[in-house]
Each structure stands twice: as structure tokens, then as C-alpha cells.
Amino acid sequence: MQTGRRTRGAAAGLTAAEVAAARAAHGWNALPEPPAVSALAVLARQVTGLLVLMLVGAGLIALALGEHIDALAIGAVVVLNAALGFAQEWKAERAMLALRAMMAPQATVIRDGREQAIPARELVPGDLLLLAEGDRVPADAEILAEAGLRLDESVLTGESVPVSKPPGETAFGGTTVTGGHAEARVTRIGAATEFGQVAELTGRVERGPTTLQRALGQLARQLGWIALAVAGLVAAMGAWRGLETLQVVMLGLSMAVAMVPEGLPAVVTVTLALGAGAMARRNALVRHLQAVETLGAASVICTDKTGTLTENAMTVRQVWTAAGSYTATGRGHDPTGHVETGGAKRRAGDDPLLAQLCEVALGCTHARLSRAGERWEALGDPTEVALIVLAHKAWAAAPDPDALMEELPFTSERKRMSVLVRGTPANRVLTKGAPELVLEHCSRIATAGGAVPLTPARAEEVRAVATALAEEGLRVIALAARDTDEDRIAETDLTLLGLAGLIDPPRAGVAEAIAAAQAAGIRTVMITGDHPATAQAIARSLGLPAETVVTGAEVAAMDDAALSATVAGPVAFARVSPGDKLRIIAALQARGETVGMTGDGVNDAPALRRADIGIAMGIRGTEVAKDAADLVLLDDNYATIVGAIAEGRRQFDNTRKFVRYLLASNAGEVVALLVNTAMRAPLIFLPTQILWMNLITDGVTAVALGLEPPEGAQMRDPPRPRATRILPLSSLPLILGFGLYTGLASLWIFERLLPQGEDLARTAAFTAMVVFEKASVFAFRSLRTPGWRLGYLGNPALLVAFAAMLALQVVAVYWAPLQVLLQTVPIGWAEWGLIAGLALPLLVVPELWKTLRRGR
Ligand code: ATP
């Protein structure tokens, strides 16, 4: 097997000039953009709905009967509705497009002799590409060197068993690296790649209908059927009363239009998309809109520790050996500190054991530390970087980059890494990893007097030291080595050199976020690959309840019942491998929990898929993990998950608010129309007026209601059960209450003014209904908190929508063109006074009621 290290000659990669020349010749590493959703398609969606077809039908009948004004009015409403729907959907579409752009994949290349991460789009043929486990291969590339490279080519071949590829063969764009790593030279990019699979590389945001959208769709359909039946009935009543055909059609149509909350689907789409945008601003990228919804119901967050709860900025603090201990000074990856023992500085040059430790630190690694001007730049796994920094502090000699012969890579399952390096007089096996696992392969231990057999008693002593270091919250890495004359690597008979203890401070804000989650009834469960004692120490420092720490091995030994009992308590999991995560999720889900699970590696993908909310790390995470996730954390921060949950809860609550609001508005119209028809009075609202209310004034107000900021209590309530209905039966009295009042009040105005003329009465009733609906919206801002507690200016968008829609209604009443379309006539101060007087209770009564209920 070849090495994954750079081969000489190729090491520098392309220069900036060569990249520019190749770019000019070959273009970008991208397929022609898949046609973005066109404006035309979005528009087409607006004009093909059942309602619109019904309207067009009615318009044609009106035209045939010579009622040009009616036909024109219906036409105008169709156009306005389409314009509004288009504007909203287009906005949603743009928001999703922006999200997609943020998910563009990256590639690691060597250019100008420097390893760097660039957008995969910028690759050119000739680029020196580094592939690592979890990467999506960004272009077709010839493998130059590899170590344990395994590729999943199922996107190309359908064959799901990973294949190995020796140097000389091609890694195809679009396939994924499931193991090992490689250095490769890009041969073909963009459309020129095999099968043009690069299209798969553009981050995708999938957007099947969410549960919410489906539930609302169902509601709309049910209402639609009821509406048709009622409309037919009302029309029949009208016909029996001897109305003209057009009037019968109009009556039926009014009824149908009044009953169905036409604005609802658009409002939900816009709210979800805006919600996804709001989450992205909080560093949480939503890959499925469904996640916005599910997040609000999350009851358990399973999170890894390193980098999510902690900074993943490791520094070696202590090194234990059987010959004595060392401490290291300095912070971060600036190697300006030093190594000391008993207060005296030590250098590798005059301390053979320290030199051997440094040999492993520098030789058994993929990390790199380089100086960029004043700053030190580190690339690679922070654990490895910390060890390299330690070696620099000990003034250790740099290893020969060409000495590497073979490697057994680190995986979360093996929890160790070994390399074979060429040397004189003998080759060397260098190993580092989790102490328990490295110890299993050691037969000797280095002491001041040379290597001696590792007796069970000595091994026990080493384990005790490892535990003691871990209890201080340190990550512990065992370092071991062996001389060999073979040229194949074998992790046996190693000599344990010592243990390094690395600190990794908790991230700022995480302790607060854990407390906030706890207050919201959301449990946080740490699942880490680290030592149980480290896990517990870090949990304690973060205020995370973890009375018991269960290891992966213990999980494996438990049956489902025992695991189920374990996950119910304050528990953390340590030394876990990705496979264990699946069982832990299943156990939690079986208890009815809604589980969010974080992950970053290839092997985490099944757990990410299985979890109710799969959460991938944006920085540390592999492309494979991101693909499997519902949510990607741009900052890898635990606190971001809690922020996203708060956002999810807000969305769900707001959706409930505007669904109730829209239905209450419709109920008012239906009550007015039904009672009106039963009373045999002239038609109280014309279909166009109802459309105006439902599609234009209500829709805009509802979107604004969807922007309502979170109520204080939202993160103090327990998570809602998954089955919580958006519209529980208990909300019916509220909807009917508002409907009865607004319906009967506008009917009363209509009846009262009827003697002064049908047009005046109808205009006043129509205007009254619009004003009532606008006034009621404030009651729906919260179902329990009065406005004075929420802050009257808390939702500026709602105030703007309120004012704008009232102004629009004034225009509808006094502006000639709209007067023609909506068949309105000017109304006077007396009518306005009547309307205002009847609207007042809608503002006052709900406030009083909520205030009184709070008092109780
Ligand atoms: P978490 O799941 O909290 O993020 P983790 O993912 O860092 O933890 P792993 O990466 O699986 O956990 O590491 C498990 C153990 O493997 C560590 O405790 C450490 O002892 C060892 N280890 C980690 N990184 C390396 C490495 N690069 N080389 C060798 N051993 C390592």
C-alpha cells in the first residue's frame, strides 16, 4: 500500500498563474446550473388552482350574460391574487436559493505548495487534490497515492459495496470516500467528468411538503368539499327563491370562496421559507423544510462533545511516562511555550524518551503546522495538531517526509492510528490512540532504564493514570512505538511510551444553552468517543446532568429494555462508536422522544438519517454527513441547536396563530352569508369583495402575524408532543366566537343601512368586515398573553400590515376604479363611526379576558 503523504515533485501543486490558465481553458468545475425555478413556473402555479379555475368559470358566465363589470372584477381579483401569490412564492424561492448557495461543497487542494480548502467549483484540471474519509470526490481525478482508500461508487454504478482504488486509477466525481485518504490529480472537471455527476455536488435543499403543509392541505381539501356542498345548497336556495342565474352563480361562488382559507398555503410556504432564512442567520442551515417544524418538537438532543460542547482547540497540558511527567506551557497552537519537568526545561535533543514521544507526535499524523507571517496556521485534526505543537515546544527534529511506508488510519471504531516509517537501522511502527486500545497492543513500557515488560500490574497502573488525567477533563492519548525489520505494518508488541493529556476548554455560551434547553424541557445527552471520565468531567463543568456514564461496550451488552431504562435517566455515553448511536436513538424514540442527533463522520450518516432531526457539523462535518442531515450547523456549536429549536417553536406557534386567525375571518364571512340568505335579504357581500378580503387583506396580515417574535414562555414550556394538531378542537369555540360576532355585527350594519340603499349598505358591511378582521388580528398575537405584556410595538410588521390594509380599504371605498370593480360607493362619517364602534370590542374584550385569566 502506498502512503497518503505527498510525493515529491508533485508537492507544490499548481501556481496561481497555472490555475488562471487552466481556468481560461476549461472553465469552472460545475455543470450548467440546473434550471432554477423560473418565474413563469411560479406564476403558472398561481393560476392553475381549483379556486382560480372556478373564478375564471364564473367570470366567463358573467361575460356570457353581458355583465362586463362583474367579469372585469373577477378578472382583476384573479390577477391581483396571482401577483400576490407570485411575490410571496418568489420570495420563498429566493430564500431557498440563498440557502442552497450556502451549502456549496469544498475541496482540499495543494496550490503554491500550500494545502488549502477552496470551493469545489474552483478546481481546475491539474489541481493536486487531497481526499479524506467523508469527502465527496469533487471531480474526476487520477489517484497518485493512497492509504486505505475506499470509494462508494453507488451513484455511478449502483453497487453499494465500497471499492479500493490503487494509484493510477480514477476516482470519479460524485462518488464518496468511505475510508482512508488519497492524493490525486484532477483530470476532468464540470461537464467533462464521467457521467457529469458533478451535478450531484451542488448542495441540495429538498423540499417535499412538510407534515404541516400536508395537514393544512388536507384541511383545505375538507373545507373545499364542505364549501362545495354548502355553496350548492345556498345556490339551490337562491334559485328556489327565484334569483337570476348570474345571482345564483355569484351566491354559490361567494359561499365557496368565503369558506376556504385561500391564503393559507401561500402564507405557510412563505412562513416556512422565512423561518429557514431566520435560522440560517442564526447559523443553522435547514436542508429540509420539515426540520423547521420538527425542531420545535425536539425533546432530546444527543450531541457529541468535541467541538460542539468544547472548542476543539486542543493543547497538551501534561505528559505522563513511567520515567516521570512533563508539563507544557503556552496556549493554542502557537508553539512558543516549552516542555518542563520538575521546573526544568527539557528538549528532545537531551531526553531520549521525550524524543521518542515527539517522533510519534510528528510521524503518526496528518496534521500540519506552518507559519504564515506572524501567525501559526494549523491544518488537520486538532488532537494531532496539539501533539505536533508539543513536539515543537520540545525542539524535536522534523521527520523525513518520504520515510512513510504504510498507514492504518484512525477511525472512530479503532480509536487509534499507526504508521510504518523507514529508518536506520530499523523501520519503526508508530502508534497513537485511546489508552485502553493502545495498551491492548503493547507488551512493553518505556522507563528511565529502558523498555521493560508491561506486566498486568503495570498496565493497571497506566490505566489508573489515564483515568486520573481524564477525570481532570483531559483527553488522553497513548503513544507507542516499536522497531521492526518488516515492511508491513502490524500493531503488535508495541512499547508504550507515555500518555498525553490534552485540554479542550468548553465553548463559551454552551453552559447557558444547556440550561436554556433544560428550562424548555429538552434533555441534552452527551455521546462521545472520548474516555468516560473525560466525558463526566466536561459534563460537570457545563452543568450537564450526567450521573452515569455508559460506555459503548456496555450499550452493546444491554438488551433493549435495559437500554430503554438507561436512556430515561441523567446519562452520558462515552467510548461510543457510530453504530451504538443508532441503538441509542431507537431506544429514545421508543420512549416517545423526538430526537435530534449530531454527527460529522461518514459512519454517522445512518444515525443522522434515523434521528428525527439529523444535525451535521458545517465545519468539521464530512459532505456525507451533511447530505444525510436535516440541519447543518455552520459554527458546529451546540448553542446553535438550542437557538434553532427556539426558532422552530416560534414557527409552530405562529402557524397556529395565523391558521386560527384566517379561519376566524372566514367563519365571520360564512355566518354573515348564511344568515343573510336565510333572511332572504339581498346579497351582503359580492364574491369579488370576499375574494378581496380573503386573498388580499387577510393574506398580508397573516404573513405579518407569522413574523410575531417569540413569546417569553415559549422556551419555558415542555416540548409539544409530535401529534399536536395545528388546529385542536379546543380552538373551535374561539374561531366560532369571533366568527359569530364579526358576522352578525356586519349583518346588523347591512340591515340597518339597507333602507338607505343596497350599495351603501353593502359597502358599509364589506368595509366593516375588513375592519373587524384587521382588528381581531391583535387578539391572535397570543392566546394567553395580553398585548400590554407582549408590547404593542412588538411586531412592527403587523402594525404596518394593519395600517396598510385599512388604507387600502379606504382606497377601495373612495377610488373610482376600485369602486367600479368592487361595486362600492362612498360611505360617510356616520357609517365609519358605526364600524369603529363595533370594532372596538374586538380590540378590548380579548385583552380584558386574557388579563383576567392571567390574574387567576
Ligand atoms: P466526540 O464524539 O465527542 O466528538 P470524538 O469524536 O473526538 O469525540 P473520537 O474522535 O472518536 O471522539 O476519538 C475517540 C478517542 O480516540 C479519543 O478519546 C482519543 O483517545 C482517540 N483519538 C482521537 N483522535 C485521534 C487521532 N487523530 N489519532 C489517534 N487517536 C485519536
Residues whose N, C-alpha, C, O or C-beta is under 5 A from the ligand:
A	BS01	ATP	D304 K305 T306 D381 T383 E384 F410 S412 K415 R416 M417 K432 G433 A434 P435 V476 I477 I527 T528 G529 D530 H531
